[in-house]
Amino acid sequence: MNSIRQRATEIFPSVMLTVLSMVQALALELLWTRLGESPYLWAPGWDAVIGWCQVLAVLLGLMEIWLFYISMVVRFRWVPSIYDSVIPFGVGLIEFSAIELIGPGTFSGWLCSVAILLLVAVWSGQSLARRARLEVSNQEFFGNVQPAGRREFWPVAIFSGVMIALAAVIQGVGEQPVLALCSTLLVIVVVVNQAEVTRRFWNQSISSPVESQPSEDPEP
């Protein structure tokens, strides 16, 4: 490994985490501000129930994205590409959009932003994992894990498609409270599941070995 390649491999993770931490901090600040600017959240009714579920979904999503990238940086080394430098900004822009779209009247846009955020996170995570697999120092983990195939991405694709389809239906028929609430709860379930996958892969890398998984890294 030449000196520039080695230096980039060693320095980039800390740079990436620094930028990502700033983006996540701004997102949390925006979410907190949004709470203060949304009086419907503090009044009884469907809008409040759905709104608080959206807030919970976004908060869990912010935490999962942070945990995912922390786990990648701690566990693996990879040669960064120039696109890795803009991933935190792209993720942040979608997060900011999701926060701004919380509330009645913009639910369809919120669902679409969630679907896009999931797709971007999965794509970026898989890109990092493929390059990490090429590094000899990561073979302790990747030696026991098969490369991800297309079937591992079908759940993400299906979920994103369902969210976009629900957004189109809600946009057409109006924000039906039960449908909106069920959609938001589905988002929460998916985010919690991804957090569990991240935890499982973390334990596989750091703690005692567990049964090999079919994909090469968790989907954020």
N, C-alpha and C positions, 0 to 999 in steps of 0.2 A: 504494500500500500504506500503510495507516494505521500510526501509530507502534507500537501494541500488536502488530499483525500482524507488522510488521518485526522488532520486538524478539524475539518468540517464534520467528520463523524463524531469527534469528541465534544466539540463546542455547540453544535446545532441543537441538541436536546435541551440544553439550558436556555438557549435563546427562544426556542419554540415555547417552552413552558412559561417563560417570562411574558411573552406576548399574549399567550392564551390566558394567563392569569389576569392580565390587564383587561382583556376582552370580557372575561367572565365577571370581573368586578364591575365593569360598566353595565353589563347585562343585569346583574343583581340590583345595582343602583336604579336602573331604569324600571325594573319590576317593582321596587319599593315605591318609586315615585308614582307609578301607575296605580298602585293601591290607594295612595292618597288622593288621586285625581278621579277615582271611580266611586261616587257615592252609592251607586246601585249595589255595590258589594256589601254595604252596611245596612241595607233595607231587606226585609223579608220578601221572599218570592223566588220564582224560578231563575230570574236573572242572577241573583246572588248565588244560588246553588251551583249553577253552571259556571259562573265567573270564578268562584273559589276552586272548582275542579280544574278549570283552565290554569289558574295560578299554580296549583299543586303540580299539574302535568309539566308546566314550564320549569318550575323549580327542580323537579326530579330530573328533567332533561338536562338542565345546566349541570347538575351534580354528576350525572352519568357521563356526560362528555368530558368533564374534568377528570373523573376517575379513569376513564378509558385512556386518555392521553397520558396521564400519570403512569398508568400501568405499562403502556408501551415504552415510555422513556426509561423507566426503572429496569424493565426486563430485557430490553433489546438494544442493539446498536444497528444502525443502518446508514448508508451513504445518502445524504439528503439531496433532493432535487430542488430546483428553484421554485417549483410549485408548492413544496412543503412550507415555504416561507409565507405564502398567502392563505394557506388553509385556515389559520385562526381568524383572519379577517373575514373570509367567506362564511365560516361558521357563525361568527359574531353578527354579521349583517342579517343572516336568516333568524338568529335568536332575537335580535332587536325587532325584526318584523313580527315575529310570533308574539312578542310582548305587546307591541303596539296594537295588534289586532285582537287582543283579549277584550271581550265584552260583547254585548248585544249589538246586532247590526253588522258585525264583521266576522261572524263565526265561520263562514265558508272560507274566507281568506286565511283564517287561523288554521283550519284543517289542512289547507294546501301548504302553508308554510311548515307545518309539522311534518308532512309527507316529504317535502323537499329537504328539510333538515336531516331526516333519517337517511335518505338516499345519499346525500353529500357525506355524512358521517361514515356510512358503510363503505362508500367508494374510497374515501381518504384512508380509512383504517386498513382496508384490504391492500391498497397501494403500499402503505408502510410495511405491512406484514410480508408482502412478496419480496421487497428489497431486504428486509431483515432476514428472511430465509436464506439469502445468498451469503450472509456473513457466517464464517466458521464459528465465531464466538457464540452464536445463537443456536447451535445445533443440539445443545442439551435439551432444548424445548422442541425445536422443529423436527428433530430426529424421530420423535415419537408421535408427531402430528401430521396427518395427511394433508396435502394442499386442498384448499377449498374448491369444490366444484360448483357447477351452475345450480345444482339443486339446493345448495346451502343458501342461495340468494333468493330462492323463490318466496320464502315467507316474507322477506322484506319487500320484494316487488309486489306481492299480493296485498300486504298491509297498506303500502303507499297507494296502490290502485284503489283499494277500498276507501281510503280517506279522501282521495280526489273525487271518487264517485259520490260519496256521501256529501261532499262539499257542493257538488253540482246539484244533487237532489234538494239539499237544504236551500240553495240559492233559488231553485225553481219554485218550491212549495212554501218557502218561508221557514223561519227558525222555529221548528216544532220543539218544544222543551224536552220531551222524552227522547226524541231522536238526537238532539244536541247533547243531552246528558250522557246517553249511551255511547255516543262517539267519543266524548271526552274521557269516559271511564275506560274505553278500549285503548286510548292513547296511554293512559296511566299504566294499564296492565302490560302493554308492550315495553314501556320504558323500564318498569320494574323487572321484567323478564331479562332485558338487556343488562341491567345492573347485576343480576344473578349470574349471567354468562360471564361478565367481566370478573366477578368474584371467583368463579370457578377456574377460569384460566389463570388468574393471579395465583391461586392456591397451587395449581399445577406447576407453575414456574418457581414459586418461592418455597412452598411447603413440601410435604411428602408427595411423591408421584401418585397420580390418579389415572384412571382409565383414559386412554387416548381419545381425543375428540375428532370429529370428522372435518372440521374447518380449521384453518390455520390461525385464526384469531377471532376474538369476540366482535360482534357487530354492535356499535354504539347506538 
